[in-house]
Amino acid sequence: MGLIEKRGGCQCGRIRYSAKVDPAEAYLCHCRMCQRATGGVSIAFINAQKIDVAWDHEPDWYQSSPIARRPFCSTCGTPLGFAFPDSERMDLTVGSFDEPYDFKPSEHSGAESMHRDWIKTTDLPEQRTEDSKAIVDRWITAVGKLPD
């Protein structure tokens, strides 16, 4: 497919970016560092050249380990990526893209920490947000509509 340009950002909108990415470079990381950094069982990343990532507003960064740092928004807490300081490449979180639907994972990284019960979930029952009256009522009361 080649490089495509995509926009993304944090939940509150303070941090925005555009990036040229190859949808084939998406993957899931299951390592313990990513689990702890996101609070999830894995994180979906897409790899990009740092030079192909343009920040409208520079993100906050924290040193997440002795070998890596991570961009994030200090206002809303959204994790935005992962980078080795000595590399020309970095990862961006798939969930932070405005339209992440072109991306399909091509591999599992950090598989030694994979929670396999969370990988194959297609047989689990599904519930749409708009089918939960309690959640819908909260959103309508708070902002008058469901979130995008």
N, C-alpha and C positions, 0 to 999 in steps of 0.2 A: 504494500500500500504506500510506503514512503512517508515522508514527513508531512504532518498537517498542523495547522495553527489552531490552538485552542485557548480559551480564557478560563480563568478560575479565580478562586479566592477563599477567604475565610467565611465563617457563618455570619459575622456581623457586618462584613463588607469593608472593613478598614484596610485589609491587605488584599490586593488584586494583582493578578499577573497574567501574562500571555506567554505561551510556550509553543515551540515547534517540537512535536513529538512524533514518534513512530508508534502507532497503536500496537504493533507486534512486540514492543519493548515493555509491556505490562507484565507484572508478576505479583504473587502473594508472598510476603515475608512472614514467617512464623517464629523468628528468633525471639528469645526472651527479652532482649533489649527493645525490640519493636512492640512486643506484648505489653511491657511495662510503660513504654512511652505513650501508647495509645489507649491502654486499658482494654484492648480487644484481644481476641485469640489469634488474630493475624492482621496485617495491614496490606491493602492493595496499593502498589506503587507503579509508576511508569518512569522509566529511565530517560534522561535527556542530557544533552550537552548544556553545561552551565551557561555558555554563551547564547544559547537558544531560549533562555528564560529571562524575561524582562519583568521586573517588579514595578508596578505603578507606585507602590509605597513599600519601601524595604521592610521585610518581615523582621520580627524579633528572632534571635537565634539563641539556642542554649547548647552547651557542650554536654551531649548526652552520654558520652563515654570518652576514654582517653584518645580514641581514634576517630570520632565522628561528632558532628553537630547537626542540629535539626532546626529548620525554620518553623515558626509558629506565630500565632497572633496572641499577644499578651492581653488583649481586651476580652476576647471570647474563648481563647484556649484552643482554637482549631489547630491540629497538627497539619503542616503543609508539606513536609518532606524529610529528606535525609541527605547528608553529604559528607564525604571524606574531604577534609580541607585540601589535601594534596592531589585531588583528582579533578579532571576537567568535566566530569559527569556528576549528575546528582539525580535523586529520585524526587518525584512529586506525588502526593497522595491522590489517588484516582478520585476519591470522594470529594476532593476540593475543586474539581473541574466543574464548570457550569453544565457541560453535556458530556458525561463520561461514557456514554453508551457505545462509542466506537471501540472501546478498549476491551480486550479479552485476555485473561491471564495466559501466559505462555509457559510458566514454570512455578514451582514452589521453592522458595529459598528458606534457609534456616529450618529445614525439615526435621531436624533432631528435636525440635520443640513443638511440632505440629500436634494440634488437638484434632485427631482424625474424626471424632464424632461430630465436629462442626464443619466438616468439608462436604459430606454427602447429606444434604438436607432437603433434597427435592421431594421426598415423600412426606415431609411434615405438613400439617395443616397450615393454610395461609389465611391471614386476616388483613384486609385493607384498612388503612387509617380512617377513611370515611365511614367504615362500618362500625367504628367504636364510638358510640354516642358520648361517652364520658370525655374522650379526647376531642371530638368535634366540638362539644359544648365549651370546653376550656379554650380552644382556639377562637371560636366565635366570640366568646366573652372578652378575650384578651385583645384581638385584632380585627375581628369581623369577618375572618375568612380562614381557610386552611392554608398552611404554608405551601410554597411552591416546591 
